[in-house]
Amino acid sequence: MSQVSTPSADLRFPCKQCGAKLEFAPGKDSLTCPYCGTLNQIENAGKVEEQDLLGAIERLEEKQPHEVVPVVKCDSCNAEVQVPANVTSFTCPFCASNIVAKSRECSMLRPNAVLPFKMTREEATESYRRWIQKLWWAPNKMKSRSMLDASLSGIYLPHWTFDAEADTAYTGERGDAYYESHTVMVNGRPQTRTVRKVRWSPVSGRVRNAFDDVLVPASKTLDQEKVRELTPWDLKECVAYKEDYLAGFRAETYTISLPDGFAEAKGRMEEVIVSTIRSDIGGDEQRIHDKRTRYSDLSFKHILLPIWVSAYRYNQKVFQFMVNARTGEVQGQRPYSWVKISLAVVMAIIFALVVIFVVSRN
């Protein structure tokens, strides 16, 4: 198996000025020294290149470049993250459970692109505060200072992106609507009614679709619907993967394989292809009897996308929220205050009774 080196738990990025350990500075193309403040520029690793998808699927286990990464799995939420440097235990950023860092080594397909952090922890925290203050039905405790100051962890989430050209031949029917009027007797009186009918005619044709960066999450640790709602991602700003961008952050390893990721992407492509066929058929209605798609120029990228994430426990349940570290978009889970809901229902009933009383008096 071909392998490449990977950041170990003891990997250090020394400052060129004082030699101290560096961390990536969100929004900058550099590592900032927390001691002397020196900015250490990250060298350009080159162009982000697409990779052959079919070949990667066939050779994923044996011939594609892999890296051996130290991974620890959370027993509570099953998240798999790379082990933070020089720690024996830490809090899981996804469910707030304590994890003893007994890691195992996994051979993973190496990322070839990363979208660097742009928002700082303070900026993401402010976005979270604005979001949580808008949740009127949330318990008041959620809006307390302790909740508003929830500690955020910087995480890189693994994703797959897919490019493809699709050539689809189809057969079907085109439906053109027309209307016929006729007279019917209703209660002894004639009435004219118009009936919509459809005239069907056979059709066949061919359509082409070009897909670029169809994005598929490569893990299921976070709520998939919430992760998708973090869009849009400025994927054109991705840079070639370089370990320096991970300094000071954690990276989740993918648990959805490349073939499974492409299966999901292909399902999304199919939806677009069907829509294109219906548009090509035209008319008022369409029937698709058969379609055959040939994919070409298939390629993929394994990319890491940045989020600030935190989890909190409320009434013995874990709730997660996340912030897009590029745009500030916030998505999350939240509890509901049954006290507020009950009071609202009672107030609505009282208001309805008052209205009924006033109307009856008048």
Residue frames as qw, qx, qy, qz and C-alpha x, y, z in Angstrom:
[[0.000, 0.889, 0.459, 0.000, 0.00, 0.00, 0.00],
 [0.386, 0.443, -0.038, 0.808, 1.33, 3.43, -0.90],
 [0.414, -0.779, -0.414, 0.226, 1.45, 5.69, 2.13],
 [0.276, 0.641, -0.124, 0.705, 2.51, 9.20, 2.90],
 [0.320, -0.096, -0.614, 0.715, 3.44, 10.73, 6.20],
 [0.294, -0.740, -0.470, -0.381, 0.82, 12.40, 8.38],
 [0.133, -0.655, 0.349, -0.657, 0.82, 14.85, 11.29],
 [0.560, -0.177, -0.765, 0.265, 1.54, 12.92, 14.48],
 [0.447, -0.802, -0.395, 0.021, 0.31, 13.85, 17.92],
 [0.550, -0.600, 0.010, 0.581, 3.70, 15.49, 18.55],
 [0.512, 0.491, 0.323, 0.626, 3.96, 17.36, 15.24],
 [0.229, -0.744, -0.176, 0.603, 5.18, 20.92, 15.78],
 [0.465, 0.723, 0.231, 0.455, 5.30, 23.90, 13.47],
 [0.535, -0.453, -0.193, 0.686, 8.11, 26.04, 14.98],
 [0.126, 0.972, 0.122, -0.155, 8.10, 29.83, 14.75],
 [0.715, 0.477, -0.048, 0.510, 10.90, 31.14, 12.57],
 [0.016, -0.813, 0.201, -0.546, 11.47, 33.92, 15.09],
 [0.382, -0.583, 0.545, -0.467, 11.38, 32.23, 18.51],
 [0.261, 0.196, -0.945, -0.030, 10.84, 28.52, 17.80],
 [0.422, 0.060, 0.643, -0.636, 7.52, 28.28, 19.70],
 [0.269, 0.318, 0.899, 0.138, 4.63, 26.05, 18.56],
 [0.168, 0.100, -0.237, -0.952, 2.41, 27.75, 15.97],
 [0.372, 0.468, 0.761, -0.250, -1.32, 27.75, 15.25],
 [0.234, 0.394, 0.584, 0.670, -3.12, 28.61, 12.01],
 [0.068, 0.333, 0.264, -0.903, -4.59, 32.11, 12.03],
 [0.368, 0.599, 0.711, 0.005, -8.20, 32.12, 10.65],
 [0.289, 0.926, 0.198, -0.139, -8.56, 34.47, 7.71],
 [0.016, -0.850, 0.469, 0.241, -4.83, 34.56, 7.01],
 [0.889, 0.367, -0.272, 0.038, -2.43, 32.55, 4.87],
 [0.263, 0.579, -0.611, 0.471, -0.08, 32.10, 7.78],
 [0.702, -0.407, -0.548, 0.205, 0.63, 30.55, 11.16],
 [0.114, -0.830, 0.139, -0.528, 0.69, 33.05, 14.00],
 [0.505, 0.095, -0.681, 0.522, 3.02, 32.73, 16.97],
 [0.478, -0.755, -0.415, -0.171, 1.09, 33.05, 20.28],
 [0.664, -0.515, -0.161, 0.518, 4.25, 34.23, 22.05],
 [0.341, -0.344, 0.173, 0.858, 6.05, 36.74, 19.85],
 [0.412, 0.699, 0.280, -0.514, 3.24, 37.47, 17.36],
 [0.033, -0.443, 0.652, 0.615, 5.35, 36.68, 14.30],
 [0.807, 0.399, 0.163, -0.403, 3.37, 35.63, 11.21],
 [0.360, -0.328, 0.803, 0.344, 4.91, 32.65, 9.43],
 [0.583, 0.408, -0.257, -0.654, 3.73, 32.46, 5.83],
 [0.782, 0.045, 0.620, -0.056, 2.48, 29.07, 4.58],
 [0.058, -0.357, 0.679, 0.638, 4.14, 28.09, 1.36],
 [0.719, 0.310, -0.091, -0.615, 1.81, 27.43, -1.56],
 [0.602, -0.169, 0.780, 0.012, 1.46, 23.66, -1.97],
 [0.088, -0.043, 0.782, 0.615, 0.37, 23.97, -5.59],
 [0.483, -0.038, -0.317, -0.815, -2.87, 23.73, -7.54],
 [0.603, 0.020, 0.662, -0.445, -5.88, 21.77, -6.22],
 [0.261, 0.247, -0.771, -0.525, -6.22, 18.94, -8.73],
 [0.851, 0.004, 0.049, -0.522, -9.20, 16.75, -9.52],
 [0.242, -0.344, 0.907, 0.034, -8.59, 13.00, -9.22],
 [0.457, 0.049, -0.735, -0.499, -9.86, 10.14, -11.32],
 [0.642, -0.250, 0.335, -0.643, -12.99, 8.84, -9.56],
 [0.956, 0.087, -0.152, -0.237, -13.48, 5.42, -11.14],
 [0.645, 0.392, -0.563, 0.337, -9.80, 4.63, -10.78],
 [0.123, -0.445, 0.572, -0.678, -9.85, 5.78, -7.17],
 [0.815, -0.179, 0.174, -0.523, -12.82, 3.55, -6.38],
 [0.938, 0.204, -0.280, -0.024, -11.12, 0.55, -7.95],
 [0.654, 0.309, -0.466, 0.510, -7.76, 1.20, -6.33],
 [0.368, -0.799, 0.059, -0.472, -8.90, 2.84, -3.07],
 [0.836, -0.532, 0.130, -0.034, -7.54, 0.16, -0.74],
 [0.896, -0.071, 0.202, 0.389, -4.34, -0.72, -2.60],
 [0.615, 0.301, 0.220, 0.694, -3.01, 1.94, -4.93],
 [0.006, -0.885, -0.160, -0.437, -4.32, 5.37, -3.91],
 [0.288, 0.371, -0.500, 0.728, -2.08, 7.48, -1.65],
 [0.614, -0.654, -0.431, -0.102, -3.09, 7.01, 1.95],
 [0.084, 0.585, -0.502, 0.632, -1.89, 8.41, 5.23],
 [0.574, -0.307, -0.723, 0.232, -1.75, 6.76, 8.62],
 [0.181, -0.588, 0.102, -0.782, -3.54, 8.94, 11.16],
 [0.154, -0.086, -0.832, 0.526, -3.94, 8.53, 14.94],
 [0.425, -0.379, -0.378, -0.730, -7.70, 8.38, 15.53],
 [0.054, 0.071, 0.813, -0.575, -9.77, 8.25, 18.69],
 [0.316, -0.393, -0.678, -0.535, -13.45, 7.28, 18.68],
 [0.330, -0.227, 0.391, -0.828, -16.02, 8.78, 21.04],
 [0.035, -0.163, -0.982, 0.084, -18.09, 6.03, 22.67],
 [0.237, 0.482, 0.537, -0.650, -21.07, 8.37, 23.08],
 [0.500, 0.684, 0.077, -0.526, -21.57, 9.78, 19.57],
 [0.857, 0.188, 0.407, 0.255, -19.18, 7.58, 17.50],
 [0.302, 0.936, -0.173, -0.049, -17.27, 10.60, 16.19],
 [0.876, -0.066, 0.103, 0.466, -13.76, 9.79, 15.00],
 [0.117, 0.984, -0.118, 0.060, -11.26, 12.61, 15.32],
 [0.670, 0.401, -0.406, 0.474, -7.53, 12.90, 15.11],
 [0.660, -0.548, -0.373, 0.354, -5.95, 12.93, 18.55],
 [0.015, -0.978, 0.097, -0.182, -4.98, 16.37, 19.89],
 [0.579, 0.472, -0.503, 0.435, -1.30, 16.76, 20.60],
 [0.271, 0.240, -0.662, 0.656, 0.10, 15.84, 24.01],
 [0.553, -0.285, 0.222, -0.751, -3.17, 15.09, 25.82],
 [0.002, 0.039, -0.991, 0.130, -4.44, 12.03, 27.66],
 [0.105, 0.582, 0.799, -0.106, -8.11, 13.05, 27.72],
 [0.042, 0.067, -0.138, -0.987, -10.29, 15.77, 26.20],
 [0.455, 0.421, 0.524, -0.584, -13.92, 16.72, 25.69],
 [0.397, 0.335, 0.741, 0.426, -15.60, 15.49, 22.52],
 [0.053, 0.186, -0.090, -0.977, -16.51, 18.60, 20.49],
 [0.338, -0.172, -0.665, -0.643, -19.59, 16.86, 19.11],
 [0.612, -0.492, -0.562, -0.259, -21.33, 15.66, 22.28],
 [0.243, -0.739, 0.328, -0.536, -19.40, 17.14, 25.25],
 [0.950, -0.309, -0.050, -0.020, -18.48, 13.67, 26.57],
 [0.291, -0.773, 0.553, 0.105, -15.07, 13.04, 28.09],
 [0.905, 0.375, -0.200, -0.004, -12.75, 10.96, 25.92],
 [0.635, -0.578, 0.449, 0.247, -9.68, 9.11, 27.11],
 [0.455, 0.748, -0.364, -0.318, -7.22, 9.44, 24.25],
 [0.618, -0.206, 0.742, 0.157, -6.46, 5.80, 23.55],
 [0.486, 0.622, -0.247, -0.562, -5.92, 6.13, 19.86],
 [0.790, 0.096, 0.573, 0.197, -5.59, 3.65, 17.04],
 [0.062, -0.461, 0.482, 0.742, -3.93, 4.14, 13.70],
 [0.661, 0.533, 0.503, -0.163, -6.04, 4.15, 10.53],
 [0.335, -0.087, 0.557, 0.755, -4.97, 4.22, 6.93],
 [0.323, 0.741, 0.444, -0.386, -7.08, 6.89, 5.26],
 [0.525, 0.590, 0.340, 0.511, -7.26, 8.46, 1.84],
 [0.382, -0.284, -0.128, 0.870, -5.24, 11.65, 2.15],
 [0.220, 0.862, 0.330, -0.316, -7.12, 14.97, 1.75],
 [0.567, 0.195, 0.323, 0.732, -6.06, 16.89, -1.31],
 [0.021, 0.568, 0.182, 0.802, -7.83, 20.19, -0.55],
 [0.318, -0.480, -0.615, 0.538, -8.73, 22.31, 2.45],
 [0.027, -0.787, -0.263, -0.558, -10.88, 25.40, 2.93],
 [0.393, 0.080, -0.532, 0.746, -9.04, 27.36, 5.64],
 [0.233, -0.701, -0.573, 0.355, -10.73, 28.91, 8.67],
 [0.198, 0.555, 0.182, 0.787, -11.71, 32.53, 8.09],
 [0.440, -0.745, -0.091, -0.493, -13.70, 33.44, 11.23],
 [0.148, 0.369, -0.732, 0.553, -12.04, 33.57, 14.63],
 [0.297, -0.336, -0.863, 0.231, -13.52, 31.86, 17.69],
 [0.015, 0.374, 0.384, -0.844, -14.71, 35.26, 18.99],
 [0.341, 0.174, -0.346, -0.857, -16.50, 36.07, 15.72],
 [0.434, -0.149, -0.844, -0.279, -18.15, 32.64, 15.64],
 [0.194, -0.339, -0.756, 0.525, -19.22, 33.01, 19.29],
 [0.187, 0.305, 0.123, -0.926, -20.90, 36.32, 18.45],
 [0.439, 0.036, -0.614, -0.655, -22.77, 34.67, 15.56],
 [0.381, -0.241, -0.888, 0.094, -23.93, 31.96, 17.98],
 [0.040, -0.318, -0.538, 0.779, -25.12, 34.55, 20.50],
 [0.347, 0.196, -0.173, -0.901, -27.22, 36.33, 17.88],
 [0.470, -0.049, -0.786, -0.399, -28.71, 33.00, 16.78],
 [0.326, -0.273, -0.856, 0.295, -29.63, 31.76, 20.25],
 [0.075, 0.260, 0.362, -0.892, -31.20, 35.08, 21.27],
 [0.434, 0.090, -0.380, -0.812, -33.70, 34.69, 18.42],
 [0.401, -0.150, -0.897, -0.106, -34.97, 31.34, 19.76],
 [0.412, -0.400, 0.137, -0.807, -38.03, 32.63, 21.63],
 [0.884, -0.243, -0.192, -0.352, -39.34, 29.15, 22.46],
 [0.650, 0.226, -0.616, 0.384, -36.01, 28.05, 23.93],
 [0.626, -0.633, -0.393, 0.231, -35.67, 27.75, 27.75],
 [0.065, -0.982, 0.110, -0.142, -34.39, 30.93, 29.42],
 [0.723, -0.543, 0.351, 0.242, -31.47, 28.94, 30.82],
 [0.770, 0.322, 0.326, 0.444, -30.18, 28.53, 27.27],
 [0.278, 0.828, 0.089, 0.478, -29.83, 32.30, 27.02],
 [0.593, -0.783, 0.024, 0.185, -27.86, 32.61, 30.23],
 [0.080, 0.882, -0.452, -0.108, -24.34, 34.00, 30.15],
 [0.534, -0.371, 0.754, 0.092, -22.87, 30.52, 30.70],
 [0.714, 0.403, 0.567, 0.077, -24.66, 29.22, 27.61],
 [0.408, 0.911, 0.018, -0.050, -23.85, 32.30, 25.54],
 [0.054, -0.811, 0.579, 0.057, -20.19, 31.84, 26.39],
 [0.965, 0.009, 0.259, -0.029, -20.20, 28.20, 25.27],
 [0.329, -0.591, 0.603, 0.423, -16.75, 27.05, 24.30],
 [0.778, 0.571, -0.048, -0.258, -16.36, 26.50, 20.56],
 [0.648, -0.324, 0.595, 0.349, -13.97, 23.99, 19.03],
 [0.393, 0.644, -0.390, -0.528, -12.51, 24.40, 15.57],
 [0.707, 0.014, 0.707, 0.032, -13.13, 21.27, 13.49],
 [0.264, 0.387, -0.600, -0.648, -12.41, 20.37, 9.89],
 [0.770, 0.188, 0.493, -0.359, -15.25, 18.23, 8.53],
 [0.281, -0.178, 0.798, 0.503, -14.40, 15.75, 5.74],
 [0.631, 0.552, 0.223, -0.498, -16.36, 16.02, 2.48],
 [0.529, 0.096, 0.677, 0.502, -16.25, 14.55, -1.00],
 [0.394, 0.648, -0.005, -0.651, -16.84, 16.63, -4.11],
 [0.614, 0.158, 0.721, 0.280, -17.53, 15.11, -7.50],
 [0.284, 0.558, -0.281, -0.727, -17.31, 16.38, -11.07],
 [0.504, 0.150, 0.834, 0.170, -18.84, 14.58, -14.03],
 [0.346, 0.243, -0.400, -0.813, -20.15, 14.88, -17.56],
 [0.477, 0.208, 0.815, -0.254, -23.44, 13.01, -18.09],
 [0.310, 0.180, -0.566, -0.742, -24.81, 12.03, -21.51],
 [0.411, 0.173, 0.795, -0.410, -28.35, 10.61, -21.25],
 [0.270, -0.054, -0.687, -0.673, -30.51, 9.06, -23.96],
 [0.326, 0.177, 0.687, -0.625, -34.19, 8.81, -23.14],
 [0.200, -0.297, -0.733, -0.578, -37.59, 7.74, -24.44],
 [0.064, 0.323, 0.662, -0.673, -40.94, 8.89, -23.14],
 [0.107, 0.663, 0.670, 0.316, -44.12, 10.78, -23.92],
 [0.056, 0.026, -0.086, 0.994, -45.04, 14.43, -24.21],
 [0.001, 0.615, 0.778, -0.129, -48.41, 15.50, -22.87],
 [0.008, 0.139, 0.152, 0.979, -50.16, 18.53, -24.36],
 [0.141, 0.420, 0.721, -0.533, -53.24, 19.71, -22.56],
 [0.170, -0.222, -0.461, -0.842, -56.48, 20.65, -24.31],
 [0.254, 0.177, 0.614, -0.726, -59.97, 21.39, -23.07],
 [0.179, -0.305, -0.784, -0.511, -63.41, 20.14, -24.04],
 [0.323, -0.007, 0.356, -0.877, -66.70, 21.68, -22.99],
 [0.286, -0.279, -0.859, -0.320, -69.95, 19.80, -22.56],
 [0.441, -0.364, 0.045, -0.819, -73.37, 20.40, -21.07],
 [0.285, -0.153, -0.918, 0.231, -74.69, 18.58, -18.03],
 [0.443, -0.625, -0.356, -0.535, -78.02, 18.84, -16.18],
 [0.279, 0.007, -0.670, 0.688, -77.78, 20.02, -12.56],
 [0.150, 0.398, 0.620, -0.659, -81.07, 20.16, -10.61],
 [0.446, 0.660, 0.604, -0.028, -82.92, 20.18, -13.88],
 [0.200, 0.941, -0.066, -0.265, -80.89, 23.03, -15.32],
 [0.848, 0.392, -0.010, 0.355, -78.24, 22.77, -18.05],
 [0.320, -0.882, 0.261, 0.228, -74.73, 23.84, -17.09],
 [0.719, 0.621, -0.278, 0.143, -71.56, 23.99, -19.20],
 [0.694, -0.630, 0.311, 0.158, -68.47, 22.35, -17.80],
 [0.482, 0.747, -0.458, -0.016, -64.93, 22.35, -19.15],
 [0.936, -0.281, 0.195, 0.086, -62.80, 19.21, -18.84],
 [0.026, 0.794, -0.578, -0.186, -59.01, 19.18, -19.10],
 [0.978, 0.116, 0.171, 0.036, -57.57, 16.37, -21.20],
 [0.268, -0.698, 0.559, 0.359, -54.04, 15.45, -22.26],
 [0.850, 0.508, -0.095, -0.105, -52.92, 14.34, -25.71],
 [0.631, -0.549, 0.494, 0.236, -49.86, 12.09, -25.47],
 [0.731, 0.648, -0.210, -0.041, -47.25, 11.66, -28.20],
 [0.914, -0.200, 0.039, 0.351, -44.06, 9.53, -28.16],
 [0.147, 0.942, -0.291, 0.077, -40.70, 11.31, -27.85],
 [0.898, -0.173, 0.001, 0.404, -37.04, 10.43, -27.63],
 [0.224, 0.926, -0.166, 0.256, -33.89, 12.44, -27.31],
 [0.776, -0.035, -0.304, 0.552, -30.55, 13.02, -25.66],
 [0.197, -0.957, 0.011, -0.215, -29.46, 15.53, -23.02],
 [0.662, 0.230, -0.408, 0.584, -26.11, 16.48, -21.55],
 [0.464, -0.874, -0.075, -0.126, -25.35, 17.71, -18.03],
 [0.518, 0.434, -0.465, 0.572, -22.10, 19.00, -16.56],
 [0.663, -0.713, -0.224, -0.038, -21.67, 18.64, -12.79],
 [0.408, 0.540, -0.399, 0.618, -19.09, 20.58, -10.84],
 [0.064, 0.247, -0.649, 0.716, -18.27, 20.10, -7.15],
 [0.699, -0.417, -0.393, -0.427, -21.30, 18.07, -6.09],
 [0.034, -0.503, 0.640, -0.579, -20.72, 18.24, -2.34],
 [0.816, -0.295, -0.455, -0.202, -21.30, 15.21, -0.10],
 [0.433, -0.705, 0.458, -0.326, -20.51, 15.07, 3.65],
 [0.619, 0.306, -0.721, 0.048, -18.12, 12.22, 4.43],
 [0.170, -0.005, -0.841, 0.514, -19.28, 11.62, 8.01],
 [0.422, -0.554, -0.567, -0.441, -22.54, 11.30, 9.93],
 [0.375, -0.181, -0.608, 0.676, -21.45, 12.55, 13.34],
 [0.137, 0.244, 0.212, -0.936, -23.41, 15.80, 13.01],
 [0.513, 0.551, 0.549, -0.362, -27.02, 16.19, 11.94],
 [0.469, 0.139, 0.604, 0.629, -26.80, 15.77, 8.15],
 [0.139, 0.821, 0.493, 0.250, -29.66, 18.17, 7.46],
 [0.281, -0.922, -0.026, 0.263, -28.02, 20.86, 9.61],
 [0.542, -0.348, 0.449, 0.619, -24.66, 20.31, 7.94],
 [0.385, 0.434, 0.602, 0.549, -26.23, 20.78, 4.48],
 [0.028, -0.924, -0.366, -0.108, -27.91, 23.99, 5.68],
 [0.481, -0.652, 0.105, 0.577, -24.49, 25.47, 6.47],
 [0.509, 0.300, 0.464, 0.660, -24.13, 26.18, 2.76],
 [0.799, 0.574, -0.146, 0.103, -23.03, 27.98, 0.72],
 [0.710, -0.479, 0.262, 0.445, -19.34, 27.10, 0.87],
 [0.328, 0.870, -0.263, -0.258, -16.92, 29.13, -1.22],
 [0.927, -0.069, 0.321, 0.183, -15.30, 26.01, -2.63],
 [0.627, 0.706, -0.032, 0.329, -13.38, 28.01, -5.22],
 [0.115, -0.865, 0.383, -0.301, -11.28, 29.30, -2.33],
 [0.948, -0.278, 0.137, 0.073, -10.03, 25.82, -1.45],
 [0.133, 0.800, -0.583, -0.053, -6.28, 25.44, -1.39],
 [0.737, 0.226, -0.636, 0.038, -4.11, 22.38, -1.84],
 [0.809, -0.564, -0.158, -0.051, -3.97, 20.35, 1.38],
 [0.415, 0.499, -0.520, 0.555, -1.10, 21.27, 3.63],
 [0.595, -0.376, -0.652, 0.280, -0.74, 20.12, 7.24],
 [0.212, 0.060, -0.273, 0.936, -0.03, 23.66, 8.40],
 [0.377, -0.346, -0.245, -0.824, -3.71, 24.61, 8.06],
 [0.727, -0.401, -0.541, -0.136, -4.62, 22.00, 10.70],
 [0.418, 0.090, -0.543, 0.723, -2.34, 23.49, 13.35],
 [0.150, -0.020, 0.407, -0.901, -4.45, 24.41, 16.39],
 [0.702, 0.052, -0.057, -0.708, -7.57, 22.64, 15.08],
 [0.540, -0.074, 0.834, -0.088, -8.93, 19.11, 15.00],
 [0.434, 0.275, -0.569, -0.642, -9.88, 17.14, 11.94],
 [0.790, 0.027, 0.486, -0.372, -12.59, 14.50, 11.80],
 [0.135, -0.234, 0.870, 0.411, -11.78, 11.44, 9.70],
 [0.588, 0.099, -0.342, -0.726, -14.24, 10.30, 7.06],
 [0.443, -0.028, 0.851, -0.279, -16.58, 7.41, 7.86],
 [0.730, 0.553, 0.274, -0.295, -18.50, 7.47, 4.57],
 [0.642, -0.140, 0.552, 0.513, -16.37, 5.76, 1.94],
 [0.049, 0.374, -0.413, -0.829, -15.62, 7.22, -1.46],
 [0.102, -0.193, -0.862, -0.458, -17.90, 4.73, -3.30],
 [0.106, -0.629, -0.736, 0.226, -20.76, 5.42, -0.87],
 [0.048, -0.598, -0.085, 0.795, -20.18, 9.14, -1.23],
 [0.077, 0.166, -0.603, -0.777, -20.38, 8.87, -5.00],
 [0.069, -0.410, -0.898, -0.148, -23.59, 6.84, -4.72],
 [0.038, -0.720, -0.489, 0.491, -25.19, 9.76, -2.87],
 [0.013, -0.516, 0.257, 0.817, -23.79, 12.27, -5.36],
 [0.006, -0.060, -0.827, -0.559, -25.06, 10.17, -8.25],
 [0.002, -0.605, -0.786, 0.126, -28.55, 10.25, -6.73],
 [0.009, 0.737, 0.162, -0.656, -28.44, 14.05, -6.74],
 [0.025, -0.319, 0.591, 0.741, -27.16, 14.04, -10.30],
 [0.067, 0.322, 0.910, 0.254, -30.05, 11.79, -11.31],
 [0.062, 0.734, 0.541, -0.406, -32.55, 14.34, -9.97],
 [0.038, 0.655, -0.211, -0.725, -30.98, 17.06, -12.12],
 [0.065, -0.105, 0.827, 0.548, -30.88, 14.77, -15.17],
 [0.107, 0.524, 0.845, -0.004, -34.59, 13.94, -14.81],
 [0.071, 0.787, 0.263, -0.554, -35.40, 17.66, -14.56],
 [0.016, -0.495, 0.501, 0.709, -33.35, 18.32, -17.71],
 [0.105, 0.160, 0.914, 0.357, -35.15, 15.54, -19.60],
 [0.118, 0.688, 0.677, -0.232, -38.56, 16.92, -18.64],
 [0.052, 0.753, -0.044, -0.654, -37.50, 20.36, -19.82],
 [0.065, -0.298, 0.728, 0.615, -36.24, 18.85, -23.09],
 [0.147, 0.387, 0.900, 0.137, -39.51, 16.99, -23.66],
 [0.148, -0.061, -0.094, -0.983, -41.54, 20.12, -23.08],
 [0.414, -0.415, -0.693, -0.420, -45.33, 20.22, -23.17],
 [0.491, -0.595, 0.091, -0.630, -47.60, 20.40, -20.15],
 [0.816, -0.404, 0.377, -0.169, -46.80, 16.97, -18.76],
 [0.391, 0.579, -0.709, -0.101, -44.04, 14.43, -19.32],
 [0.945, -0.222, 0.206, -0.122, -43.59, 10.69, -18.95],
 [0.138, 0.677, -0.718, -0.078, -40.13, 9.17, -18.92],
 [0.972, 0.005, -0.076, -0.223, -40.17, 5.51, -19.86],
 [0.918, -0.079, 0.031, 0.386, -36.46, 4.82, -20.10],
 [0.121, 0.950, -0.277, 0.071, -33.18, 6.67, -19.69],
 [0.924, -0.059, -0.023, 0.377, -29.60, 5.54, -19.97],
 [0.081, -0.978, 0.193, 0.011, -26.79, 7.73, -18.67],
 [0.852, 0.185, -0.137, 0.470, -23.14, 7.48, -19.58],
 [0.358, -0.915, 0.069, 0.174, -20.80, 9.30, -17.20],
 [0.760, 0.380, -0.067, 0.523, -17.44, 10.60, -18.37],
 [0.242, 0.578, -0.271, 0.731, -14.65, 12.83, -17.04],
 [0.694, -0.655, -0.278, -0.112, -15.42, 11.66, -13.51],
 [0.435, 0.365, -0.481, 0.668, -13.22, 13.13, -10.81],
 [0.586, -0.715, -0.381, -0.027, -13.32, 13.78, -7.08],
 [0.187, 0.574, -0.456, 0.654, -11.71, 15.74, -4.30],
 [0.623, -0.493, -0.555, 0.247, -11.39, 14.83, -0.63],
 [0.120, 0.587, -0.109, 0.793, -11.69, 18.22, 1.06],
 [0.376, -0.392, -0.643, 0.541, -11.83, 19.51, 4.63],
 [0.091, -0.698, -0.281, -0.652, -14.36, 22.24, 5.46],
 [0.243, 0.104, -0.570, 0.778, -14.03, 24.42, 8.59],
 [0.452, -0.669, -0.395, -0.439, -16.69, 24.80, 11.29],
 [0.072, -0.326, 0.620, -0.710, -16.82, 25.97, 14.85],
 [0.654, -0.300, -0.619, -0.314, -18.81, 23.43, 16.83],
 [0.130, -0.287, 0.679, -0.664, -20.00, 22.97, 20.40],
 [0.544, -0.333, -0.731, -0.241, -22.33, 20.73, 22.34],
 [0.225, -0.319, 0.491, -0.779, -24.24, 21.30, 25.55],
 [0.262, -0.259, -0.928, 0.058, -26.32, 19.09, 27.81],
 [0.371, -0.171, 0.144, -0.902, -29.83, 20.11, 28.84],
 [0.799, -0.098, 0.269, -0.529, -32.11, 17.80, 30.86],
 [0.681, -0.229, 0.690, 0.085, -29.78, 14.87, 30.23],
 [0.742, 0.558, 0.347, 0.133, -29.91, 15.36, 26.45],
 [0.461, -0.335, 0.321, 0.757, -27.10, 16.52, 24.18],
 [0.437, 0.851, 0.274, -0.099, -27.70, 19.35, 21.72],
 [0.613, -0.085, 0.311, 0.721, -25.20, 20.37, 19.05],
 [0.323, 0.914, 0.149, -0.195, -24.72, 23.60, 17.17],
 [0.691, -0.018, 0.336, 0.640, -22.22, 24.59, 14.51],
 [0.133, 0.883, 0.000, -0.449, -21.01, 27.74, 12.80],
 [0.767, 0.533, 0.138, 0.329, -19.76, 27.94, 9.22],
 [0.552, -0.583, 0.066, 0.592, -16.24, 29.28, 9.79],
 [0.367, 0.156, 0.421, 0.815, -16.32, 31.08, 6.44],
 [0.115, -0.514, -0.432, -0.732, -19.72, 32.83, 6.47],
 [0.151, -0.130, 0.524, -0.828, -20.95, 32.78, 10.08],
 [0.674, -0.181, -0.415, -0.583, -24.09, 30.77, 9.22],
 [0.240, -0.261, 0.793, -0.495, -25.35, 29.02, 12.36],
 [0.735, -0.124, -0.500, -0.441, -27.26, 25.75, 12.52],
 [0.045, 0.264, -0.837, 0.477, -28.08, 23.71, 15.56],
 [0.469, -0.419, -0.768, -0.116, -30.37, 21.66, 17.72],
 [0.125, -0.323, 0.340, -0.874, -32.32, 23.25, 20.51],
 [0.093, -0.355, -0.889, 0.273, -34.68, 22.23, 23.32],
 [0.222, -0.548, -0.374, -0.715, -38.14, 23.74, 23.68],
 [0.074, -0.070, 0.608, -0.787, -39.52, 25.31, 26.83],
 [0.230, -0.443, -0.837, -0.222, -42.78, 23.54, 27.61],
 [0.152, -0.567, -0.488, 0.646, -43.48, 26.22, 30.21],
 [0.075, 0.355, -0.207, -0.909, -43.46, 28.91, 27.50],
 [0.221, -0.109, -0.783, -0.571, -45.51, 26.76, 25.15],
 [0.219, -0.499, -0.823, 0.160, -48.08, 25.96, 27.87],
 [0.059, -0.547, -0.289, 0.783, -48.38, 29.63, 28.83],
 [0.127, 0.195, -0.454, -0.860, -48.85, 30.56, 25.19],
 [0.241, -0.299, -0.866, -0.320, -51.64, 27.98, 24.82],
 [0.187, -0.573, -0.667, 0.437, -53.34, 29.23, 28.00],
 [0.002, -0.457, -0.008, 0.890, -53.10, 32.85, 26.83],
 [0.170, 0.001, -0.668, -0.725, -54.57, 31.89, 23.44],
 [0.238, -0.456, -0.856, -0.050, -57.51, 30.17, 25.15],
 [0.138, -0.587, -0.442, 0.664, -58.12, 33.16, 27.42],
 [0.054, 0.302, -0.278, -0.910, -57.99, 35.52, 24.44],
 [0.212, -0.192, -0.804, -0.521, -60.47, 33.34, 22.52],
 [0.221, -0.554, -0.770, 0.228, -62.85, 33.27, 25.52],
 [0.070, -0.517, -0.185, 0.833, -62.66, 37.06, 25.84],
 [0.138, 0.113, -0.526, -0.831, -63.47, 37.49, 22.15],
 [0.249, -0.362, -0.864, -0.245, -66.44, 35.11, 22.45],
 [0.191, -0.577, -0.605, 0.515, -67.69, 36.97, 25.54],
 [0.009, 0.413, -0.060, -0.909, -67.43, 40.40, 23.85],
 [0.195, -0.036, -0.693, -0.693, -69.15, 39.16, 20.70],
 [0.248, -0.455, -0.855, -0.018, -71.97, 37.55, 22.70],
 [0.123, -0.556, -0.428, 0.702, -72.52, 40.77, 24.69],
 [0.109, 0.354, -0.251, -0.894, -72.81, 42.75, 21.50]]
